[in-house]
């Protein structure tokens, strides 16, 4: 019997910043983004990217959930707004994520809630990672 090989997409990012200026991020898949550091600047800051990662993962996961439940053909749109509250004590971190789903389609609220629950608790890699207390393997060099 042959060995099952799962092909995964290589992911990751590198951020670079000098003594002054703003971080510049490059993904291994070819994306590039300049990071802002002030709330008054247009663009993405580090927390914006965290919230955007969770929101985009949730909407894609909701679409997958709708397919699993056999209602994808009745789904018209999914949106997720993600905000959060930073902890008031140290270390600096997000203490709570606030998620608002809008799931439009020809089905009832029971199905909407099932889609949202499956997306957040089972399918989304980002939400599962944030809940899972992942290990960090850090290397430092010059």
C-alpha positions in Angstrom: 0.0 0.0 0.0 1.4 3.4 -1.0 2.2 6.2 1.5 -0.3 9.0 1.7 1.5 12.3 1.1 -0.2 15.6 2.0 1.0 18.5 0.1 1.1 21.7 2.2 1.8 25.2 1.1 4.9 26.7 2.5 4.0 29.7 4.7 5.8 32.2 6.8 7.0 35.8 6.8 10.0 37.9 7.5 9.9 41.4 9.0 12.8 43.8 8.7 13.3 47.2 10.4 16.3 49.5 10.7 17.3 51.9 13.5 14.5 54.2 12.2 11.5 53.7 9.9 8.8 51.1 9.8 8.8 47.3 9.5 8.6 45.8 6.0 7.1 42.3 5.9 7.6 39.8 3.1 5.8 36.4 2.9 7.4 33.3 1.5 4.5 33.3 -1.1 5.6 36.7 -2.5 3.4 39.2 -0.6 4.9 42.4 0.7 3.5 44.9 3.2 4.7 48.0 5.0 3.6 48.1 8.6 2.4 51.3 10.4 3.0 52.0 14.0 0.6 54.8 14.7 -3.2 54.5 14.9 -3.5 57.7 12.8 -1.5 56.2 9.9 -3.4 54.4 7.1 -2.4 50.8 6.7 -1.9 47.7 8.9 -0.2 47.6 12.3 0.7 44.4 14.0 -2.6 44.0 15.8 -4.5 44.8 12.6 -2.7 41.9 11.0 -3.6 39.6 13.8 -7.3 40.6 13.6 -7.2 40.4 9.8 -5.7 36.9 9.9 -8.4 35.7 12.2 -11.2 37.3 10.3 -10.0 36.0 6.9 -9.5 32.5 8.3 -13.0 32.5 9.9 -14.8 33.5 6.6 -12.9 30.9 4.6 -13.6 28.3 7.4 -17.3 29.3 7.4 -17.5 28.6 3.7 -15.9 25.2 4.3 -18.4 24.5 7.1 -21.3 25.4 4.9 -20.0 22.9 2.4 -19.7 20.2 5.0 -23.3 20.9 6.1 -24.5 20.6 2.6 -25.7 24.2 2.3 -22.9 25.9 0.3 -25.3 26.3 -2.6 -27.5 28.4 -0.4 -24.7 30.6 1.1 -24.5 34.0 -0.5 -21.9 35.9 1.7 -20.0 35.5 4.9 -18.2 38.4 6.7 -16.4 38.4 10.1 -15.5 41.5 12.0 -12.7 40.9 14.5 -11.7 43.3 17.2 -10.3 42.8 20.7 -9.4 44.1 24.0 -5.8 44.3 25.2 -5.0 43.0 28.7 -4.6 45.7 31.4 -1.7 43.9 33.0 1.6 42.5 31.8 2.7 41.0 29.5 1.2 43.0 26.6 -1.3 40.8 24.9 -4.9 40.6 23.6 -7.1 39.4 26.4 -10.2 38.9 24.4 -11.2 38.6 20.7 -14.6 39.9 19.8 -16.0 38.3 16.7 -19.1 39.3 14.7 -20.2 37.0 12.0 -22.7 37.9 9.2 -23.7 34.7 7.4 -26.2 35.4 4.6 -28.0 32.7 2.8 -31.2 30.7 2.5 -31.1 29.0 5.9 -32.2 29.6 9.5 -30.3 30.9 12.5 -29.6 27.3 13.7 -27.6 26.7 10.6 -25.9 30.1 10.8 -24.8 29.3 14.4 -23.6 25.8 13.4 -21.5 27.3 10.6 -20.0 29.9 12.9 -19.3 27.4 15.6 -17.6 24.9 13.2 -15.6 27.7 11.6 -14.3 29.1 14.9 -13.9 25.9 17.0 -13.0 23.2 14.5 -11.8 24.5 11.1 -9.9 27.8 11.4 -6.2 27.3 11.9 -5.8 30.8 13.3 -8.5 30.5 16.0 -7.3 26.9 16.9 -3.7 28.2 17.2 -4.7 31.2 19.4 -6.7 28.9 21.7 -4.0 26.2 21.7 -1.0 27.9 23.5 1.6 27.0 20.8 5.3 26.5 21.5 7.8 29.1 20.2 11.2 28.0 18.9 13.4 31.1 18.8 16.9 31.4 17.4 18.9 34.6 17.6 22.0 35.5 15.5 23.9 38.5 14.2 
